[in-house]
Amino acid sequence: MKIDFHVHTHYSYDATIGPADLARKSAKLGIIPVVVDHNTIASYKPMRSFDVPFVHGEEIGTDKGDLIGLYINEVIPKNTPFMEALDSIREQGGIVYIPHMYDRRKKPLDEDLASKADIIEIFNARCLINKLNVKAKAFADKKKMLQAAGSDSHFLFEFGSTYTEIPDSDLENPKELLKALKSATHVTRKAPFFVRGITSLVSLGKKLFGASTKHI
């Protein structure tokens, strides 16, 4: 079972992937997306309309840095304090996932806070400095924490290059996913450097023109 643990759709303010396109490419490649849009779970309903497996969640911009909650069904608002967001994920029966832990383009996350998570993202394809991915893996190894890889795809062409492979498991059951991750292997490939610039343009376009840019 191949899973890309970090994928955005056009419901994120800076991404353009349509759920239908993601579903088609997922089926073609046999890679299951974990859809974690920024501060929203709006993609959940449209993704469910396609006959493809996926995991839903949210990438939350907390006061201490980005935090992903998997399997949550209620939005956790942007700027929620980190520990409050973490507790909300757990109260919803979800999984706490730390993305791009040391990436300086983001807000590097305190290691004490990161150690409270369930999964550490040990490879983010958009991380410009690969030693920061290496550092995240070293942290996860040291703390004996579960590990996963994500493409952080914002554009459809990015999806498919990075994923984590685990034994077949029941994706409807968070505990089964965590159990399967104990036997994970990772396939990783860095995204082209230019995707960040395009992402910034998409974000700006959506701010200027609103929903009309959603389906770029």
C-alpha positions as CSV (number, residue, x, y, z in Angstrom):
1,M,0.0,0.0,0.0
2,K,1.5,3.3,-1.1
3,I,0.5,6.5,0.6
4,D,1.5,10.1,0.0
5,F,1.0,11.7,3.5
6,H,0.9,15.3,2.4
7,V,-1.3,16.5,-0.5
8,H,-3.2,19.8,-1.0
9,T,-6.2,20.4,-3.3
10,H,-7.6,23.7,-4.6
11,Y,-9.4,24.2,-1.3
12,S,-6.0,25.3,0.0
13,Y,-5.3,29.0,-0.6
14,D,-2.2,28.2,-2.6
15,A,-2.9,25.0,-4.5
16,T,-4.7,24.1,-7.7
17,I,-5.3,20.3,-7.6
18,G,-9.0,19.5,-8.3
19,P,-10.3,16.5,-6.3
20,A,-11.5,14.8,-9.6
21,D,-8.0,15.1,-11.1
22,L,-6.4,13.8,-7.9
23,A,-8.7,10.9,-7.7
24,R,-7.9,9.9,-11.3
25,K,-4.2,10.1,-10.9
26,S,-4.3,8.3,-7.6
27,A,-6.2,5.4,-9.2
28,K,-3.7,5.4,-12.1
29,L,-0.6,5.3,-10.0
30,G,-2.0,3.3,-7.1
31,I,-0.9,5.9,-4.6
32,I,-3.3,6.9,-1.9
33,P,-3.4,10.6,-1.0
34,V,-3.6,12.1,2.4
35,V,-5.5,15.3,1.7
36,V,-4.6,17.9,4.2
37,D,-5.7,21.4,3.0
38,H,-4.6,24.5,4.9
39,N,-7.1,25.3,7.7
40,T,-10.0,23.5,6.0
41,I,-11.5,20.1,5.5
42,A,-13.7,21.3,2.5
43,S,-12.2,18.7,0.2
44,Y,-13.5,15.8,2.3
45,K,-17.0,15.7,0.8
46,P,-16.0,16.0,-2.9
47,M,-13.2,13.4,-2.4
48,R,-15.7,10.9,-1.0
49,S,-17.7,11.1,-4.2
50,F,-15.0,9.3,-6.1
51,D,-14.4,5.6,-5.8
52,V,-10.8,5.9,-4.6
53,P,-9.3,5.4,-1.2
54,F,-7.9,8.5,0.6
55,V,-7.2,9.8,4.1
56,H,-8.6,13.1,5.1
57,G,-7.2,15.7,7.5
58,E,-6.2,19.3,7.9
59,E,-2.9,21.2,8.0
60,I,-3.4,23.7,10.8
61,G,-1.4,26.9,11.1
62,T,-0.9,27.0,14.9
63,D,0.9,29.6,17.0
64,K,4.0,27.4,17.1
65,G,4.1,26.2,13.5
66,D,2.2,23.9,11.1
67,L,0.5,20.8,12.5
68,I,-1.5,18.1,10.6
69,G,-4.5,16.3,12.1
70,L,-5.5,13.1,10.3
71,Y,-9.0,11.6,10.5
72,I,-10.6,14.7,12.0
73,N,-14.1,15.8,11.1
74,E,-14.2,19.2,12.6
75,V,-12.1,22.2,11.5
76,I,-9.5,23.4,13.9
77,P,-9.1,27.2,13.2
78,K,-5.9,28.9,12.1
79,N,-3.8,30.3,14.9
80,T,-5.2,27.8,17.5
81,P,-2.5,27.3,20.2
82,F,-0.4,24.2,19.4
83,M,-1.3,22.1,22.4
84,E,-5.0,23.1,22.1
85,A,-4.9,21.9,18.4
86,L,-3.1,18.7,19.4
87,D,-5.7,18.0,22.1
88,S,-8.6,18.7,19.6
89,I,-7.1,16.2,17.1
90,R,-6.9,13.5,19.8
91,E,-10.4,14.3,21.1
92,Q,-11.7,13.7,17.5
93,G,-10.0,10.3,17.4
94,G,-7.4,11.6,15.0
95,I,-3.6,11.2,14.4
96,V,-1.1,14.0,15.2
97,Y,1.4,14.4,12.3
98,I,4.3,16.9,12.2
99,P,5.1,18.2,8.7
100,H,8.4,19.8,7.5
101,M,9.6,20.0,11.1
102,Y,12.8,22.0,10.6
103,D,12.1,23.9,7.3
104,R,13.1,27.5,7.9
105,R,10.7,28.7,5.3
106,K,8.1,27.7,7.8
107,K,8.3,28.2,11.5
108,P,10.6,25.4,12.9
109,L,8.8,23.4,15.5
110,D,10.1,23.0,19.0
111,E,11.4,19.5,19.6
112,D,9.6,19.0,22.9
113,L,6.3,19.8,21.1
114,A,7.1,17.6,18.2
115,S,7.8,14.6,20.5
116,K,4.1,14.7,21.5
117,A,3.0,13.7,18.0
118,D,2.2,10.3,16.6
119,I,4.1,10.7,13.3
120,I,7.1,12.7,12.1
121,E,7.3,13.7,8.4
122,I,10.9,12.6,7.7
123,F,10.9,13.7,4.0
124,N,9.0,16.7,2.5
125,A,9.6,16.9,-1.2
126,R,9.3,20.7,-1.1
127,C,12.0,21.2,1.5
128,L,14.8,23.1,-0.3
129,I,17.6,22.0,2.1
130,N,17.6,18.3,2.3
131,K,19.7,18.2,5.4
132,L,16.5,19.5,7.2
133,N,14.7,16.3,6.1
134,V,17.7,14.3,7.3
135,K,17.5,16.2,10.6
136,A,13.8,15.3,11.0
137,K,14.6,11.6,10.4
138,A,17.4,11.7,12.9
139,F,15.0,13.2,15.5
140,A,12.3,10.6,14.7
141,D,14.9,7.8,15.0
142,K,16.2,9.2,18.3
143,K,12.7,9.4,19.8
144,K,11.7,6.1,18.2
145,M,8.7,7.8,16.5
146,L,6.7,6.6,13.5
147,Q,7.8,8.1,10.2
148,A,6.2,9.1,6.9
149,A,7.0,10.9,3.7
150,G,4.9,13.5,1.8
151,S,5.1,15.3,-1.5
152,D,3.4,18.4,-0.1
153,S,1.9,18.6,-3.6
154,H,0.1,21.8,-4.5
155,F,0.1,21.0,-8.3
156,L,-1.0,17.7,-9.9
157,F,2.4,17.0,-11.5
158,E,4.0,16.8,-8.1
159,F,1.8,14.0,-6.9
160,G,3.3,10.5,-7.4
161,S,7.0,11.1,-6.8
162,T,7.1,10.7,-3.0
163,Y,5.2,8.2,-0.9
164,T,5.4,5.8,2.0
165,E,4.8,2.1,1.5
166,I,3.2,0.1,4.2
167,P,1.6,-3.3,4.5
168,D,-2.1,-3.4,3.4
169,S,-4.3,-2.1,6.2
170,D,-7.7,-0.7,7.0
171,L,-7.5,3.0,6.1
172,E,-10.7,3.6,7.9
173,N,-9.0,2.7,11.2
174,P,-6.4,5.2,12.5
175,K,-4.9,2.6,14.9
176,E,-4.4,0.2,12.0
177,L,-2.6,2.9,10.0
178,L,-0.3,3.6,13.0
179,K,0.4,-0.1,13.3
180,A,1.3,-0.5,9.6
181,L,3.7,2.4,9.8
182,K,6.0,0.4,12.0
183,S,7.0,-1.5,8.8
184,A,7.2,1.5,6.5
185,T,9.6,2.2,3.7
186,H,9.8,5.5,1.8
187,V,10.2,6.5,-1.8
188,T,11.4,10.1,-2.1
189,R,12.1,12.6,-4.8
190,K,12.5,16.3,-4.3
191,A,10.1,18.6,-6.1
192,P,11.4,21.1,-8.7
193,F,12.8,24.2,-7.0
194,F,10.4,26.5,-9.0
195,V,7.2,25.1,-7.5
196,R,7.5,27.5,-4.6
197,G,7.5,30.5,-6.8
198,I,4.4,29.3,-8.7
199,T,2.7,28.5,-5.3
200,S,3.3,32.1,-4.2
201,L,1.7,33.4,-7.5
202,V,-1.3,31.1,-7.0
203,S,-1.7,32.4,-3.5
204,L,-1.5,36.0,-4.6
205,G,-4.0,35.3,-7.5
206,K,-6.5,33.8,-5.1
207,K,-6.2,36.8,-2.8
208,L,-6.7,39.2,-5.6
209,F,-9.4,37.4,-7.6
210,G,-10.9,35.1,-5.0
211,A,-12.7,31.9,-5.9
212,S,-12.3,32.5,-9.6
213,T,-8.8,31.1,-9.4
214,K,-9.8,28.0,-7.5
215,H,-9.9,25.8,-10.5
216,I,-6.7,26.9,-12.2
